[in-house]
């Protein structure tokens, strides 16, 4: 796990080593174990190393192939690198190191971009072909590792984080107002935009090629992989699915235990992290585990269940782990906000400061940590979301229903008032079309409720899960910590995409009946948080964790901010967001925005996600733009 950066000058000018050094210095936190630079005329690669596999100098990057044709700088882990290495050795390749970087370098030399579909892991990479004068950029299937690209004038730049690109003295840091509008609709960015003009996020499952023999063509992107959730033509018996899932889950966790440094695991009160811990603890005595809890003395309502330390402690005792905890209080969000906003670079899904503190805790003891991310999105962990669009007249009706649910921050009815200072720049942005475009490559037939559920699973994997990965990467690497996600093993993902919906969701038939026959159906308990999802995963995880965990209701990793924002943190929120001189009001209307905030203070609406997003964007605007 590392940080990468680079520049290609389209006019053929030699890259400045001082500027390349500045770019890698900006992401030094990602790789405290070493750095490297390679420059040849108009091409410069930089690298910051977090040594995890092959700690020797043999893993140093940028790495040059034995025939001196290819140069690579790469961030990530390839979990099947030993199998690929054996294939390449059989084809006549020899190796100077034991690193997965050298395996990746030879694989790309041997198979070209076809090598990408062979990789089981997480990665962002740049490869320079000195013979063809071509740059290859690529990102893993699921987008676990980010890769940003930019072109301003005659420069193409790339990096693991935006701050390396913005550190270039010639880069102009300007707000992308359309991306901001998109964010404040979805609390996410579904397109490849970022909040900075001229910086894009290379989409997951894509590669891009820049040919210096034809620089005017720019970066040409190609999708090499995509999710496809579908019903199987010939489903197996339930028992067969359960046994296969158990086998694949254990295989996935064990694959991701490969490391030459100490490894630990996040351990919440949920079954996903608990089951990963159960399997990993069979290979490591006294596995280190980490939990963040919350001081709930001022919480109320459903937030009283947000602290899962008791469940985590019980599982730690069960699996005999060496367990560490941190308790977050209302003021902890205020204290970390400047650093958090700097590392996050732009907010994405959820309220992410608990993740920041969890990574900080884990990084004090280990270099690698296992995370349970992905289990919900692959196996239907949010049934109350999918059920809202399970019965539809056609695809457009489905889009209308699901889009209405995913307006997470500012509803369409209020957008023109809130964005009135920049309305002329964003009035032609149709966020429903952005939402609809997510499905352009998911070509399922939509004949049954199960087909629409699979459409929703596709959407959430492409958008919500991807947003979680971007956040997880930034906040773990802020502390020099590598976060791994066993649920995103290729074989396990393939299984999940072809697993029948009726093995994931327990009450779909009842929901269909309610949708079709009952008025006011959206108030039914099935449309609230339940334990109805992930049924087959629950059956398997019951082999590893107690029944009260495997059969418990879904509980996200959330802090009690709804209570804190109108209680202990209210003065902080008022000071930051009620001030008409705040940076956020250069782009948002003060009266309309503070009206929404007041609704939260007065208990009329739960606006915790909006308040969190406003705090983040205000901090970002204050410290980022030229």
N, C-alpha and C positions, 0 to 999 in steps of 0.2 A: 504494500500500500504506500502510495507516494503522492507527489504532486508534479504535474508536468506543465510545460509552457513552451511556446515557440513562435517564431516569426518567419514569414517568407516575404521577401521584397519583390514585387512584380516587375519592377524596373531593373532588377539585376544589381542593385546597390548592395554592398557588403553589410552584413548585420553588425551593429555595434555591440561588442562584448559588455560594455557598461550597461546598456539598456537591457540586454538579456539577463545580466546579473540582477538588475533591479526587479525584473519580472519574477525571477525565482525567489528573491528575497521577500517578495510580497506574500509568498505562500510557504515560507520557511516552516511554519507550524505544522504543515502536512508531512514534512520529512526532516526530523531533527537529527537523523543519523548520517547524513551526508548530502552532497550536492555534486552535480556535474553539468558541463556545458559542452556543446559541440557546434562549431560554426564552419560553414564552407560557403564562402561567397554570399549569395542572397538568402541562405537558409540558416536558421539558428534554432537549436533544440536545447531546452533546459530541463533539469530534473532535481527534485528534492526527495531524498530516500528515507522511508520508514522501513527498516530492515526487519523482515518477518520470515522469509524463506531464503536460505543460503546467505548467511550473515557475512560471508567473506567478501573481499573486493571483487570476486568473480561476478557478483550481481550488480556491479556498478553500472549506472546509466548516465547519459545515453550510451547504448551498446551498438557496436558495429559488427556486422556479420564477418565470418572468416574470409570471405572473398572480397570484402570491403565495398560491396555494392549497396547494402542496406544499412540504415541507421534507425534505431527505434528509441522512443521514450514512452514509458508506459506506466499506468497506475492501475493496480488491482491485484487480483489473485485468480489463477487458472487452476481449479481443483483437480482437473483430470490431466495435468501437465505430464505426469509420469507415463500415462498410457500413450499420449501423443509423442512423447520423447521416444518411446519404444518403437512406434511406427516410423519415426524419422530415422532412427538408428538403422532400422531394417532397410530404409531407402538409401543408406550410405552417408548420412550426416553424422558428424562427431561433435562432442560437446566439451567445452572448456570449463563449465561450471555446473552447479546443481540447481540453478535458478529457473523459475518458470519464465523469466524474461527471455532467456536464450532459446527456450523451447518455442515461445511465441514468435520470436524473430525468425527461426528456421521454418516454422509452420507457414508463416506468411510468404517467405521466399519460395517454399515448395508448392503450396496450394493457392497462393494469391488470396483474394478476398473470400474464396470458398473455405478458407481456414476458419473464418469467423463462426460459421454454423457448427464447427466441431468443438468449439470452446465451451466448457462448462465452468462458468465463473462470472466474475464481475470485472469490468475493465473499461478504460478509456486509453486510447493509444494514438500515437503519430508515428508513421513510418515514412522515411525518405528513400526513394529509389534514385540512386546517384546516376544510374545509366539512363533511365527514362526521364529523369528530372520531374518526377511526380511525387506529390505529397498525398498520403493516405491518412485520413482520420477515421476512427471507428469507436463505437460505443456498444456496450453489452446489450443483450436482448431486452432486458427489463429496465435498463436505465439506472442500475444501482450506483454506477459511477458517472458523475457529470462530465461533460466536455463542452466548453464554451468556445465559440468561433466568432471572429469579427473581421470585417473589412472596412477600413476607412482609407480612401485614396488608394495608394499603391501598396498598402500593407495588408497581408492576411495574418491574423494572430489567432492562437488557440491556447487554452489553459484549463486546468481543473477548476479554477475559480476566476470570477470576473476581475478580482483585484489585481491579478497579474497583468491582465490586458489594460486596465485603467491606469496602471503604473507607468505605461509607456508615455513619455512626455508629449507625444503628438496626439494622443487620444482625447477626443472631446466628450466629456461626460454630460449627456443631455437626457432628459426624461423621455421615455416612450409613453406618451399619454394614452395611446390605445391599449397598451399592455396594462397600464394602471386601471383603466376602465374595466378591462377583462378581470383583473385581480379582484376588484371590489364587487364584482358580480359573483364570482365562484370561490373566493378565497384561494385561488390557484390560478395558474396560467396554463391553459390547455394547448395553446399554439407554441411555436418555438421562440417566441419573443421573451425578452427580459424587460425589466423596468428601465434599462439603459438602451437608448437607440444604438444601433449598429453592433449590438452583441446578441447573438442567438445561442440557444441551447441545442446542440445537435440531437435530434430525436433518438430515443432508445431504438435499438435494433437497426440502426442506419450506419452506413459509412459514407464518406465524401472524398472525392479525388480532385486535386488541383494539379493541372498540367502546366508546367512553366514554359512548355513549347507553344501553348495556346492560352496564355494567362487571361485574355479577355473573356474566356468562357466561365471563369470563376470556379467556385467549388460546386461540383456536380454530386448531388446526393442520391443515394440508392438505399432502399429498404431491403434488408436481407432476411428479416424475421419479423413476425407479428403474432400476437395472441390470436387464437381462434377457439372460443368456447362453443361447444356443439354437443348435441345429443348423439350417443353412439347408435349406429345402425343395428347392431346386434349386442345389446347389453348383456353383461355377465350376471351371475347370481350375486346377491348382496354380499354373501360370505366371501366370494372370490375378490370382490372389490376391497373388502376390509383387509384381507390377508395381503393383497398386493400393496395397499396403501401403507400398511405397517412395515413391509419390507422396504419400500421406497423411502419412507420417512427415516428409518434407521440408517439406510445407506446414505441419504442426503446429509444427515448430521455427521456421520463418521467421515464422509468425504471432506467436510469443512473443518475437521480437526487438525488438518495438516498444518504444521507451524514449527518453526525453530525457536520460538519465544513462547512465554507463558500465555495461556488463553483462559478466558473466563466467560461468564454468561450473565445477561440480564435475567432477573427472576422477579416477575411481577406476581400478582395473585391469579393470573390467567393460565389456561391450559397450554397455550402455544409455547410460551417461554418455559413453563414448567416441564413440558414433555421434552423439549430440547435439552434442558438441564438434566432430566432423567437419563437420557441416552448418553450425553457427554460425560456424566459423572461415572458411567461404567468404564470409561477409558482413563479418567483422571481422578486419582484420590484427592480429596480435599479441593475439588474444583472451586474456584473463587466465583461467588455470585453477588449481584448488586441490585439493590432496590431503592427507589426514591418514594417516600411517603409524604403525607401532607398534614400539617397542623389544622385540624378541623374544628378548633374551638369556636370559630366564628362562622362556620359553614351551616347551611340549612338545606332542607329538601333532599333531592337525590344526591347532592354533593356530599352528604354524610357517608356515602359508600365509596368515595373516591380513594380513600387510603387503604391499600391492599397489603400493608406490611404484615399483618397477622397471618394471612394466607401464605405469603412468601416465606415467612419464618417457619411455618409448618412444613412447607415443601423442602426448605433447606435442611431441616432436621431429618426429613425422610430420606433425602439423597446424600446426606452427610457432606454438605458443602461448607466452605469457609465463607460466611455470609457477612456482607457489609451493607449498611443502610445510611440514608441521609433523609432528614425531615425538612421539607420546605415550608416556609412561612410566607405570609403576604408580602413582606418587604423584599423577599429574595428576587422576585421579578424586577422590581425597581432597581436593585443593585446590579443585576447582570445585563440590563437592557442595552447600554452602549456597546459592550463587548459582543453581546448576542447579535445585535443588528449588524455589526461589522462583519462577523463571521458568517452570518446567514446570507448577507448581501441583499437579499430581498425576501420578504416573507412568503411562505407557501401555505400549505394546509395546517390547520390546527393551531394550538398554542404551544410553542415548541420550547419554552424555557425549561420545563422539567427535563426534556431530553438533554439540554445543555448541561444541567447539573448531574444527570445520571452518567453522562460521558466523562465529566470531570471526576466523579467518584471512581469510576472504573479505571480511568487512566492512571490513577495513583498506584495501582496494583498490577495491571496487565497491559499488554500492547494490543491484544486482540480480544474482541468480545462477540459472543453470539447473540443475535436478536431474533425475536419471534415475528418480525414483520413479514407480511405476505399471506399468512394463514387465513386471515379473514377474507381477503380479496379473492383468493383462489377457491375457497370452499364455502362461500356464501355466509360470511359472518355478520352481515347487516341486513337481515330479511325485511325489517321495517322499511328499508329504503327500496328494495326491489319490488316489494308487494304493491307499492304505489303506482307502478306502471306494468303490472303483470297481465292485465286484461286491457286490450286496446282494439280500436277499430281498424287501425293501420299504422304504418311506421310514423307518419306525421303526428298522429294522436299520441303515440308512445313518446315522441320527442316532447310534445307539449306537456305531458304529465311529468316526465322525469326532469325536464328542464325547470319546471316550476319548483320542484323540490330542491334542486341544486343551486338556487339563488341564495347563497349562504350568508351574504353580508348586507347588500343593499338591494331590495326588490326593484324590479323594473319600474314600478310606479313612482319611485323616489329618485331614480338616477338623474333625471334632467335637472331637478332642483339641487341635488348634492353636487353635481358636476357643472353647475352653471358657469363658474369662472373659465372653464375650458370646453364648454359644450360645443362650440364650433369645430373643435378638433376631434371630437369623439361621437358626435351625433349620428354619424353614418356607420358606426360599429354596431353590428347586430349580433349580440351575444348568443341569441338562439341559434344563429347560423354557425357560430364557433362551436357551440355544443353539438350541433348536428354533424359537423364535419369530422368529429372524433370517430364516427362510425363508417367513414367512407371506405375503409378497407376491410371491414368485418362483414363479409358477404353471406351471412346466414339467411336462410329462408325464415320468414316470420309467420308461421302458421299456427303456433300453439303458445300458450303461456310460458312453457319451458324455453321456447326460442327467445322470448322477450327477456326472461330472466338471464339467459346466457348473454344477451346483448348488454344488459346492465352489468354483469360481471366483467365483460370486456371493457366497458366504459370505465369502471372503477379501477381496473388494473392499469389502464392506459393513463388515467388522470390522477385519481386520488392516491393510489399506491406509488405512482411515479413521484408525486409531490412529497410523499413521506420519505422516499429514498433520497431526494435532493436535500431535504432537511437533515436526515440522518447522516449523510456524508459530511455536510458542512460542520455539524455540531460535534461529531465524533473526531473528525480530523482537526478541529480547533484545538483539541487536546492531544494530538498525536496518537490517536486511537483508531484501530481498524475495526469496523463493525461488519460482521458477516451475517448473511440471511439464509439459513439452510432451507427454508421453504421455497427459495428460488432456484433450487437445483433443477437442471433441465428435465430430468426424468420425472421428478415429482410434479413439475409444472405441466408437462405433457399429460400425465395421468389426470391432474385436476381439471384440465380443459376438456377432457373427454368423459369425465365422470357424470352420470345422469343427475339432473337437477333434483329428482325425487330422493336422491341419497344425500343431498346437501340440505334441502329444506323440508321440514316435517309436515307442514300444513298448507302446501300450495293449493291442493284441491279445495280446502275450506275457504282460502282467500279468494279463489276464482268464484266460488259460489257467492261469497259476500259481495264482491265487486259487482257481480251481475244482478243480484236480487235485492240488495239492501241499500236504502238511502242512508246517507251519513256514514258510509262504511269506513271512512278513513279514521274514525274515532275508535274503531274496534281494537282490541288488545294486540292483534297481529300487526298493527301498524305502529305499535310502540316497541320499545326495546324488550326483547324476549330472548329465550334460549332456543329458538326455533331453528337457527342456522347451524351450519357446520356439522350436520348429524353424523355423517360417516367419519369425520375427523374426531368427533366426540367418542364414537365407538372405539376407535383405535387408541385415542389418548387415555381412555379409561384403563388401559393396560399399564399406564405409567403414572398417572396422578389420581388423587382421591376423587370419589364420585362428586363431592360438593364442588370440585374444581371443574371436572370434565362436563358436568351438567349445569354449571352456573350460567347466569345471564352474562352477556357480553358487557365488559367494562373497559372503556378505553383508558389510555394513560393521560388523564386530564386532572388539572388542578382545580380547586374550588373558586375559580375567578369570578363566577357570577356573584357569589357572596362577597368576595374580597373587593371587587370593583365598586360595590356600593357600601362597603364597610371600611375595613382597615386601610385599603388602598385608594379610597375615594378622593382624598386630598391630592394624592399624586396624579390621579387621572384628571382631576379638575385643573391642576397647575399646568399639566402638559397639553390638554386638549380643549379647555375652555378659553384659553388665551387666543384672541383674534390674530396675534402676531406669530402664532405657531407656523412652522414651515408647511404644514399640511394644508393650510388655508391659502396657499399660493395656487392650489389646484382644486380645492373643494370649497363649497360655500359654508361659511361659518355658522350661519343661522340654521340651515337645514341639517348640517351634521351634528351640531350640539343639541338640536331637537331630538335626534335619535338617541344620543347619549343620555339625555335627561329621562327618556323613557325607561332606560335601564336603572338609573338612580331611583326613580319613583316606583319601580317594580311593575311597570306596565308591560315591558317586553324584556326578554333575556338577550341583551346585546353584547355578551361577553366576547364573542368572536370578532365583532366589529370593533369594539374598544381595543382589543389586543392588536388588531390589524392597523388601526389608526396610530397607536403608539409606535409600532414598528416602522410604518411608512414615514411617520413624522421624523423619527430618529434617522432613518435612511436619507430622507431629503435634506436634513440639516447637515449631514456629514459627507455626502457623496457627490452632488452635482457641482459643476463648474459655476 
